[in-house]
């Protein structure tokens, strides 16, 4: 990928509930870029692999073992022979709606709503740490970036996916603030939610993301750190815009 295209990717990393997705969408809108949620790719692959697992009729407790063996086979390009399908050939892809929203598809099937189910959220931890799966999804994302100017949020955009991105930001917030944000988001989308349970999940997710061997969640050395716990959205937005736009506020 050329340097010019890398400069056309604004990377926003941070833990779950730090506000990065909301800010990334707003920045994209202000700058005329497209917003791309890298996490949606992981959710989509998790959803697809979970469906493959359910078809085996094995007990659900075996899913971690299933994904571990699948990842090993995928690295050796033996997944199709051993599991009956190739992870690289799973037709997960993103399309942009007329309003610029990310729509995730599994083949011709729109799974944008299903991948937000809390049950899928719980299972991402079995997919995200695996190098084999990450490499496949990163290829999808880099191909998409060749033809679009993007604002992307995730956990390793600035460190792994686009390490040469000109603009990198790392957003964070307290566990309490992040849990409340996720709770409100789920309720607004019609899901049942329990605040204390969400808080426990966020703590577990943080532990998983920051300690995993492959592409752990961490601030890139050249990323700008912003704690959003006590900042309103407009303040954070203008802080970021001042760094990426010569005129600051747009």
C-alpha positions as protocol buffer text, in pm:
chain_id: "A"
residue {
  index: 1
  type: UNK
  ca { x: 0 y: 0 z: 0 }
}
residue {
  index: 2
  type: UNK
  ca { x: 134 y: 342 z: -87 }
}
residue {
  index: 3
  type: UNK
  ca { x: 228 y: 605 z: 165 }
}
residue {
  index: 4
  type: UNK
  ca { x: -50 y: 830 z: 38 }
}
residue {
  index: 5
  type: UNK
  ca { x: -313 y: 568 z: 113 }
}
residue {
  index: 6
  type: UNK
  ca { x: -168 y: 504 z: 458 }
}
residue {
  index: 7
  type: UNK
  ca { x: -199 y: 876 z: 526 }
}
residue {
  index: 8
  type: UNK
  ca { x: -564 y: 840 z: 431 }
}
residue {
  index: 9
  type: UNK
  ca { x: -627 y: 610 z: 728 }
}
residue {
  index: 10
  type: UNK
  ca { x: -689 y: 773 z: 1066 }
}
residue {
  index: 11
  type: UNK
  ca { x: -633 y: 515 z: 1340 }
}
residue {
  index: 12
  type: UNK
  ca { x: -825 y: 529 z: 1669 }
}
residue {
  index: 13
  type: UNK
  ca { x: -750 y: 255 z: 1919 }
}
residue {
  index: 14
  type: UNK
  ca { x: -870 y: 189 z: 2271 }
}
residue {
  index: 15
  type: UNK
  ca { x: -1054 y: -56 z: 2499 }
}
residue {
  index: 16
  type: UNK
  ca { x: -1424 y: -144 z: 2475 }
}
residue {
  index: 17
  type: UNK
  ca { x: -1655 y: 145 z: 2562 }
}
residue {
  index: 18
  type: UNK
  ca { x: -1389 y: 417 z: 2545 }
}
residue {
  index: 19
  type: UNK
  ca { x: -1598 y: 614 z: 2297 }
}
residue {
  index: 20
  type: UNK
  ca { x: -1379 y: 543 z: 1997 }
}
residue {
  index: 21
  type: UNK
  ca { x: -1657 y: 422 z: 1768 }
}
residue {
  index: 22
  type: UNK
  ca { x: -1875 y: 728 z: 1829 }
}
residue {
  index: 23
  type: UNK
  ca { x: -1581 y: 965 z: 1775 }
}
residue {
  index: 24
  type: UNK
  ca { x: -1458 y: 778 z: 1468 }
}
residue {
  index: 25
  type: UNK
  ca { x: -1799 y: 817 z: 1302 }
}
residue {
  index: 26
  type: UNK
  ca { x: -1812 y: 1189 z: 1382 }
}
residue {
  index: 27
  type: UNK
  ca { x: -1459 y: 1249 z: 1254 }
}
residue {
  index: 28
  type: UNK
  ca { x: -1531 y: 1063 z: 932 }
}
residue {
  index: 29
  type: UNK
  ca { x: -1842 y: 1274 z: 880 }
}
residue {
  index: 30
  type: UNK
  ca { x: -1653 y: 1599 z: 944 }
}
residue {
  index: 31
  type: UNK
  ca { x: -1363 y: 1514 z: 714 }
}
residue {
  index: 32
  type: UNK
  ca { x: -1559 y: 1343 z: 438 }
}
residue {
  index: 33
  type: UNK
  ca { x: -1395 y: 1008 z: 511 }
}
residue {
  index: 34
  type: UNK
  ca { x: -1565 y: 670 z: 551 }
}
residue {
  index: 35
  type: UNK
  ca { x: -1593 y: 514 z: 895 }
}
residue {
  index: 36
  type: UNK
  ca { x: -1479 y: 152 z: 919 }
}
residue {
  index: 37
  type: UNK
  ca { x: -1533 y: -47 z: 1238 }
}
residue {
  index: 38
  type: UNK
  ca { x: -1259 y: -311 z: 1240 }
}
residue {
  index: 39
  type: UNK
  ca { x: -1431 y: -480 z: 1533 }
}
residue {
  index: 40
  type: UNK
  ca { x: -1727 y: -555 z: 1310 }
}
residue {
  index: 41
  type: UNK
  ca { x: -1500 y: -777 z: 1099 }
}
residue {
  index: 42
  type: UNK
  ca { x: -1405 y: -977 z: 1410 }
}
residue {
  index: 43
  type: UNK
  ca { x: -1767 y: -998 z: 1517 }
}
residue {
  index: 44
  type: UNK
  ca { x: -1864 y: -1119 z: 1172 }
}
residue {
  index: 45
  type: UNK
  ca { x: -1596 y: -1388 z: 1165 }
}
residue {
  index: 46
  type: UNK
  ca { x: -1687 y: -1492 z: 1520 }
}
residue {
  index: 47
  type: UNK
  ca { x: -2051 y: -1522 z: 1413 }
}
residue {
  index: 48
  type: UNK
  ca { x: -1956 y: -1728 z: 1105 }
}
residue {
  index: 49
  type: UNK
  ca { x: -1726 y: -1963 z: 1297 }
}
residue {
  index: 50
  type: UNK
  ca { x: -1987 y: -2002 z: 1572 }
}
residue {
  index: 51
  type: UNK
  ca { x: -2242 y: -2112 z: 1312 }
}
residue {
  index: 52
  type: UNK
  ca { x: -1992 y: -2362 z: 1173 }
}
residue {
  index: 53
  type: UNK
  ca { x: -1939 y: -2494 z: 1526 }
}
residue {
  index: 54
  type: UNK
  ca { x: -2312 y: -2525 z: 1598 }
}
residue {
  index: 55
  type: UNK
  ca { x: -2343 y: -2741 z: 1288 }
}
residue {
  index: 56
  type: UNK
  ca { x: -2111 y: -2996 z: 1450 }
}
residue {
  index: 57
  type: UNK
  ca { x: -2369 y: -3051 z: 1728 }
}
residue {
  index: 58
  type: UNK
  ca { x: -2091 y: -3050 z: 1988 }
}
residue {
  index: 59
  type: UNK
  ca { x: -2148 y: -2914 z: 2337 }
}
residue {
  index: 60
  type: UNK
  ca { x: -2111 y: -2536 z: 2348 }
}
residue {
  index: 61
  type: UNK
  ca { x: -1838 y: -2565 z: 2611 }
}
residue {
  index: 62
  type: UNK
  ca { x: -1616 y: -2712 z: 2338 }
}
residue {
  index: 63
  type: UNK
  ca { x: -1610 y: -2389 z: 2134 }
}
residue {
  index: 64
  type: UNK
  ca { x: -1275 y: -2263 z: 2277 }
}
residue {
  index: 65
  type: UNK
  ca { x: -1112 y: -2595 z: 2187 }
}
residue {
  index: 66
  type: UNK
  ca { x: -1274 y: -2585 z: 1841 }
}
residue {
  index: 67
  type: UNK
  ca { x: -1139 y: -2237 z: 1764 }
}
residue {
  index: 68
  type: UNK
  ca { x: -792 y: -2326 z: 1891 }
}
residue {
  index: 69
  type: UNK
  ca { x: -768 y: -2630 z: 1664 }
}
residue {
  index: 70
  type: UNK
  ca { x: -920 y: -2438 z: 1374 }
}
residue {
  index: 71
  type: UNK
  ca { x: -661 y: -2161 z: 1412 }
}
residue {
  index: 72
  type: UNK
  ca { x: -377 y: -2414 z: 1415 }
}
residue {
  index: 73
  type: UNK
  ca { x: -512 y: -2582 z: 1104 }
}
residue {
  index: 74
  type: UNK
  ca { x: -562 y: -2245 z: 933 }
}
residue {
  index: 75
  type: UNK
  ca { x: -198 y: -2147 z: 992 }
}
residue {
  index: 76
  type: UNK
  ca { x: -94 y: -2470 z: 821 }
}
residue {
  index: 77
  type: UNK
  ca { x: -357 y: -2421 z: 547 }
}
residue {
  index: 78
  type: UNK
  ca { x: -516 y: -2750 z: 651 }
}
residue {
  index: 79
  type: UNK
  ca { x: -845 y: -2607 z: 777 }
}
residue {
  index: 80
  type: UNK
  ca { x: -1043 y: -2709 z: 468 }
}
residue {
  index: 81
  type: UNK
  ca { x: -916 y: -3066 z: 486 }
}
residue {
  index: 82
  type: UNK
  ca { x: -965 y: -3104 z: 861 }
}
residue {
  index: 83
  type: UNK
  ca { x: -1281 y: -2896 z: 918 }
}
residue {
  index: 84
  type: UNK
  ca { x: -1452 y: -2899 z: 581 }
}
residue {
  index: 85
  type: UNK
  ca { x: -1419 y: -2526 z: 522 }
}
residue {
  index: 86
  type: UNK
  ca { x: -1148 y: -2265 z: 470 }
}
residue {
  index: 87
  type: UNK
  ca { x: -1152 y: -1966 z: 706 }
}
residue {
  index: 88
  type: UNK
  ca { x: -993 y: -1752 z: 435 }
}
residue {
  index: 89
  type: UNK
  ca { x: -1285 y: -1837 z: 206 }
}
residue {
  index: 90
  type: UNK
  ca { x: -1558 y: -1748 z: 455 }
}
residue {
  index: 91
  type: UNK
  ca { x: -1736 y: -1469 z: 262 }
}
residue {
  index: 92
  type: UNK
  ca { x: -1727 y: -1202 z: 531 }
}
residue {
  index: 93
  type: UNK
  ca { x: -1722 y: -853 z: 384 }
}
residue {
  index: 94
  type: UNK
  ca { x: -1825 y: -496 z: 451 }
}
residue {
  index: 95
  type: UNK
  ca { x: -2043 y: -272 z: 239 }
}
residue {
  index: 96
  type: UNK
  ca { x: -2122 y: 93 z: 296 }
}
residue {
  index: 97
  type: UNK
  ca { x: -2484 y: 206 z: 300 }
}
residue {
  index: 98
  type: UNK
  ca { x: -2589 y: 525 z: 124 }
}
residue {
  index: 99
  type: UNK
  ca { x: -2548 y: 697 z: 462 }
}
residue {
  index: 100
  type: UNK
  ca { x: -2197 y: 552 z: 503 }
}
residue {
  index: 101
  type: UNK
  ca { x: -2295 y: 297 z: 769 }
}
residue {
  index: 102
  type: UNK
  ca { x: -2098 y: -28 z: 786 }
}
residue {
  index: 103
  type: UNK
  ca { x: -2308 y: -326 z: 681 }
}
residue {
  index: 104
  type: UNK
  ca { x: -2148 y: -664 z: 749 }
}
residue {
  index: 105
  type: UNK
  ca { x: -2235 y: -953 z: 522 }
}
residue {
  index: 106
  type: UNK
  ca { x: -2182 y: -1326 z: 529 }
}
residue {
  index: 107
  type: UNK
  ca { x: -2214 y: -1397 z: 160 }
}
residue {
  index: 108
  type: UNK
  ca { x: -2538 y: -1228 z: 56 }
}
residue {
  index: 109
  type: UNK
  ca { x: -2676 y: -1235 z: 412 }
}
residue {
  index: 110
  type: UNK
  ca { x: -2679 y: -911 z: 610 }
}
residue {
  index: 111
  type: UNK
  ca { x: -2564 y: -1001 z: 964 }
}
residue {
  index: 112
  type: UNK
  ca { x: -2513 y: -643 z: 1088 }
}
residue {
  index: 113
  type: UNK
  ca { x: -2763 y: -684 z: 1372 }
}
residue {
  index: 114
  type: UNK
  ca { x: -2681 y: -1043 z: 1470 }
}
residue {
  index: 115
  type: UNK
  ca { x: -2313 y: -968 z: 1529 }
}
residue {
  index: 116
  type: UNK
  ca { x: -2407 y: -717 z: 1803 }
}
residue {
  index: 117
  type: UNK
  ca { x: -2577 y: -984 z: 2013 }
}
residue {
  index: 118
  type: UNK
  ca { x: -2410 y: -1007 z: 2357 }
}
residue {
  index: 119
  type: UNK
  ca { x: -2364 y: -1382 z: 2303 }
}
residue {
  index: 120
  type: UNK
  ca { x: -2138 y: -1309 z: 2006 }
}
residue {
  index: 121
  type: UNK
  ca { x: -1955 y: -1042 z: 2206 }
}
residue {
  index: 122
  type: UNK
  ca { x: -1864 y: -1305 z: 2467 }
}
residue {
  index: 123
  type: UNK
  ca { x: -1712 y: -1531 z: 2202 }
}
residue {
  index: 124
  type: UNK
  ca { x: -1488 y: -1276 z: 2028 }
}
residue {
  index: 125
  type: UNK
  ca { x: -1214 y: -1356 z: 2281 }
}
residue {
  index: 126
  type: UNK
  ca { x: -1175 y: -1699 z: 2120 }
}
residue {
  index: 127
  type: UNK
  ca { x: -1122 y: -1550 z: 1773 }
}
residue {
  index: 128
  type: UNK
  ca { x: -936 y: -1221 z: 1826 }
}
residue {
  index: 129
  type: UNK
  ca { x: -618 y: -1362 z: 1989 }
}
residue {
  index: 130
  type: UNK
  ca { x: -546 y: -1601 z: 1702 }
}
residue {
  index: 131
  type: UNK
  ca { x: -280 y: -1485 z: 1456 }
}
residue {
  index: 132
  type: UNK
  ca { x: -425 y: -1693 z: 1173 }
}
residue {
  index: 133
  type: UNK
  ca { x: -764 y: -1524 z: 1199 }
}
residue {
  index: 134
  type: UNK
  ca { x: -619 y: -1176 z: 1243 }
}
residue {
  index: 135
  type: UNK
  ca { x: -403 y: -1204 z: 932 }
}
residue {
  index: 136
  type: UNK
  ca { x: -703 y: -1302 z: 723 }
}
residue {
  index: 137
  type: UNK
  ca { x: -916 y: -1015 z: 851 }
}
residue {
  index: 138
  type: UNK
  ca { x: -632 y: -764 z: 818 }
}
residue {
  index: 139
  type: UNK
  ca { x: -601 y: -856 z: 451 }
}
residue {
  index: 140
  type: UNK
  ca { x: -971 y: -782 z: 406 }
}
residue {
  index: 141
  type: UNK
  ca { x: -933 y: -447 z: 583 }
}
residue {
  index: 142
  type: UNK
  ca { x: -622 y: -340 z: 391 }
}
residue {
  index: 143
  type: UNK
  ca { x: -788 y: -422 z: 61 }
}
residue {
  index: 144
  type: UNK
  ca { x: -1087 y: -210 z: 160 }
}
residue {
  index: 145
  type: UNK
  ca { x: -852 y: 78 z: 249 }
}
residue {
  index: 146
  type: UNK
  ca { x: -698 y: 79 z: -98 }
}
residue {
  index: 147
  type: UNK
  ca { x: -1013 y: 233 z: -240 }
}
residue {
  index: 148
  type: UNK
  ca { x: -1150 y: 433 z: 55 }
}
residue {
  index: 149
  type: UNK
  ca { x: -1033 y: 717 z: 281 }
}
residue {
  index: 150
  type: UNK
  ca { x: -1099 y: 574 z: 626 }
}
residue {
  index: 151
  type: UNK
  ca { x: -1131 y: 654 z: 992 }
}
residue {
  index: 152
  type: UNK
  ca { x: -1086 y: 324 z: 1173 }
}
residue {
  index: 153
  type: UNK
  ca { x: -1127 y: 224 z: 1533 }
}
residue {
  index: 154
  type: UNK
  ca { x: -1012 y: -94 z: 1698 }
}
residue {
  index: 155
  type: UNK
  ca { x: -744 y: -225 z: 1931 }
}
residue {
  index: 156
  type: UNK
  ca { x: -441 y: -258 z: 1706 }
}
residue {
  index: 157
  type: UNK
  ca { x: -509 y: -30 z: 1408 }
}
residue {
  index: 158
  type: UNK
  ca { x: -213 y: 195 z: 1483 }
}
residue {
  index: 159
  type: UNK
  ca { x: 20 y: -84 z: 1597 }
}
residue {
  index: 160
  type: UNK
  ca { x: -56 y: -375 z: 1363 }
}
residue {
  index: 161
  type: UNK
  ca { x: -300 y: -300 z: 1084 }
}
residue {
  index: 162
  type: UNK
  ca { x: -170 y: 41 z: 974 }
}
residue {
  index: 163
  type: UNK
  ca { x: 146 y: 109 z: 1176 }
}
residue {
  index: 164
  type: UNK
  ca { x: 249 y: 381 z: 928 }
}
residue {
  index: 165
  type: UNK
  ca { x: -76 y: 574 z: 958 }
}
residue {
  index: 166
  type: UNK
  ca { x: 2 y: 945 z: 987 }
}
residue {
  index: 167
  type: UNK
  ca { x: -269 y: 1010 z: 1246 }
}
residue {
  index: 168
  type: UNK
  ca { x: -304 y: 783 z: 1549 }
}
residue {
  index: 169
  type: UNK
  ca { x: -510 y: 828 z: 1865 }
}
residue {
  index: 170
  type: UNK
  ca { x: -559 y: 612 z: 2173 }
}
residue {
  index: 171
  type: UNK
  ca { x: -883 y: 670 z: 2366 }
}
residue {
  index: 172
  type: UNK
  ca { x: -951 y: 536 z: 2712 }
}
residue {
  index: 173
  type: UNK
  ca { x: -1194 y: 582 z: 3004 }
}
residue {
  index: 174
  type: UNK
  ca { x: -1266 y: 428 z: 3345 }
}
residue {
  index: 175
  type: UNK
  ca { x: -1430 y: 84 z: 3362 }
}
residue {
  index: 176
  type: UNK
  ca { x: -1741 y: 237 z: 3524 }
}
residue {
  index: 177
  type: UNK
  ca { x: -1787 y: 493 z: 3247 }
}
residue {
  index: 178
  type: UNK
  ca { x: -1728 y: 236 z: 2974 }
}
residue {
  index: 179
  type: UNK
  ca { x: -1974 y: -13 z: 3126 }
}
residue {
  index: 180
  type: UNK
  ca { x: -2249 y: 251 z: 3143 }
}
residue {
  index: 181
  type: UNK
  ca { x: -2190 y: 347 z: 2780 }
}
residue {
  index: 182
  type: UNK
  ca { x: -2216 y: -15 z: 2666 }
}
residue {
  index: 183
  type: UNK
  ca { x: -2528 y: -69 z: 2879 }
}
residue {
  index: 184
  type: UNK
  ca { x: -2702 y: 233 z: 2723 }
}
residue {
  index: 185
  type: UNK
  ca { x: -2599 y: 121 z: 2375 }
}
residue {
  index: 186
  type: UNK
  ca { x: -2741 y: -231 z: 2420 }
}
residue {
  index: 187
  type: UNK
  ca { x: -3069 y: -107 z: 2571 }
}
residue {
  index: 188
  type: UNK
  ca { x: -3111 y: 139 z: 2284 }
}
residue {
  index: 189
  type: UNK
  ca { x: -3072 y: -150 z: 2037 }
}
residue {
  index: 190
  type: UNK
  ca { x: -3335 y: -358 z: 2215 }
}
residue {
  index: 191
  type: UNK
  ca { x: -3111 y: -605 z: 2397 }
}
residue {
  index: 192
  type: UNK
  ca { x: -3157 y: -699 z: 2763 }
}
residue {
  index: 193
  type: UNK
  ca { x: -2861 y: -581 z: 2968 }
}
residue {
  index: 194
  type: UNK
  ca { x: -2727 y: -591 z: 3324 }
}
residue {
  index: 195
  type: UNK
  ca { x: -2483 y: -315 z: 3420 }
}
residue {
  index: 196
  type: UNK
  ca { x: -2282 y: -517 z: 3672 }
}
residue {
  index: 197
  type: UNK
  ca { x: -2252 y: -807 z: 3432 }
}
residue {
  index: 198
  type: UNK
  ca { x: -2132 y: -572 z: 3157 }
}
residue {
  index: 199
  type: UNK
  ca { x: -1873 y: -426 z: 3394 }
}
residue {
  index: 200
  type: UNK
  ca { x: -1741 y: -776 z: 3467 }
}
residue {
  index: 201
  type: UNK
  ca { x: -1727 y: -853 z: 3094 }
}
residue {
  index: 202
  type: UNK
  ca { x: -1534 y: -533 z: 3022 }
}
residue {
  index: 203
  type: UNK
  ca { x: -1278 y: -614 z: 3292 }
}
residue {
  index: 204
  type: UNK
  ca { x: -1238 y: -963 z: 3146 }
}
residue {
  index: 205
  type: UNK
  ca { x: -1214 y: -826 z: 2792 }
}
residue {
  index: 206
  type: UNK
  ca { x: -949 y: -573 z: 2899 }
}
residue {
  index: 207
  type: UNK
  ca { x: -746 y: -854 z: 3056 }
}
residue {
  index: 208
  type: UNK
  ca { x: -778 y: -1065 z: 2743 }
}
residue {
  index: 209
  type: UNK
  ca { x: -696 y: -778 z: 2505 }
}
residue {
  index: 210
  type: UNK
  ca { x: -394 y: -644 z: 2692 }
}
residue {
  index: 211
  type: UNK
  ca { x: -228 y: -974 z: 2778 }
}
residue {
  index: 212
  type: UNK
  ca { x: -276 y: -1171 z: 2458 }
}
residue {
  index: 213
  type: UNK
  ca { x: 44 y: -1270 z: 2282 }
}
residue {
  index: 214
  type: UNK
  ca { x: -74 y: -1161 z: 1938 }
}
residue {
  index: 215
  type: UNK
  ca { x: -146 y: -792 z: 1873 }
}
residue {
  index: 216
  type: UNK
  ca { x: -224 y: -692 z: 2232 }
}
residue {
  index: 217
  type: UNK
  ca { x: -417 y: -375 z: 2306 }
}
residue {
  index: 218
  type: UNK
  ca { x: -161 y: -102 z: 2365 }
}
residue {
  index: 219
  type: UNK
  ca { x: -97 y: 258 z: 2278 }
}
residue {
  index: 220
  type: UNK
  ca { x: 127 y: 309 z: 1976 }
}
residue {
  index: 221
  type: UNK
  ca { x: 439 y: 504 z: 2068 }
}
residue {
  index: 222
  type: UNK
  ca { x: 338 y: 786 z: 1833 }
}
residue {
  index: 223
  type: UNK
  ca { x: -35 y: 787 z: 1920 }
}
residue {
  index: 224
  type: UNK
  ca { x: -199 y: 1074 z: 2108 }
}
residue {
  index: 225
  type: UNK
  ca { x: -360 y: 959 z: 2437 }
}
residue {
  index: 226
  type: UNK
  ca { x: -703 y: 1098 z: 2529 }
}
residue {
  index: 227
  type: UNK
  ca { x: -891 y: 997 z: 2848 }
}
residue {
  index: 228
  type: UNK
  ca { x: -1260 y: 1049 z: 2768 }
}
residue {
  index: 229
  type: UNK
  ca { x: -1394 y: 969 z: 3119 }
}
residue {
  index: 230
  type: UNK
  ca { x: -1480 y: 1329 z: 3206 }
}
residue {
  index: 231
  type: UNK
  ca { x: -1475 y: 1488 z: 2861 }
}
residue {
  index: 232
  type: UNK
  ca { x: -1782 y: 1555 z: 2652 }
}
residue {
  index: 233
  type: UNK
  ca { x: -1790 y: 1429 z: 2295 }
}
residue {
  index: 234
  type: UNK
  ca { x: -1751 y: 1774 z: 2140 }
}
residue {
  index: 235
  type: UNK
  ca { x: -1430 y: 1840 z: 2334 }
}
residue {
  index: 236
  type: UNK
  ca { x: -1274 y: 1512 z: 2227 }
}
residue {
  index: 237
  type: UNK
  ca { x: -1390 y: 1567 z: 1868 }
}
residue {
  index: 238
  type: UNK
  ca { x: -1230 y: 1910 z: 1845 }
}
residue {
  index: 239
  type: UNK
  ca { x: -911 y: 1784 z: 2007 }
}
residue {
  index: 240
  type: UNK
  ca { x: -874 y: 1520 z: 1736 }
}
residue {
  index: 241
  type: UNK
  ca { x: -976 y: 1752 z: 1453 }
}
residue {
  index: 242
  type: UNK
  ca { x: -716 y: 2006 z: 1565 }
}
residue {
  index: 243
  type: UNK
  ca { x: -451 y: 1740 z: 1505 }
}
residue {
  index: 244
  type: UNK
  ca { x: -569 y: 1616 z: 1166 }
}
residue {
  index: 245
  type: UNK
  ca { x: -703 y: 1936 z: 1012 }
}
residue {
  index: 246
  type: UNK
  ca { x: -497 y: 2257 z: 968 }
}
residue {
  index: 247
  type: UNK
  ca { x: -804 y: 2465 z: 1052 }
}
residue {
  index: 248
  type: UNK
  ca { x: -887 y: 2268 z: 1369 }
}
residue {
  index: 249
  type: UNK
  ca { x: -1264 y: 2275 z: 1408 }
}
residue {
  index: 250
  type: UNK
  ca { x: -1451 y: 2208 z: 1086 }
}
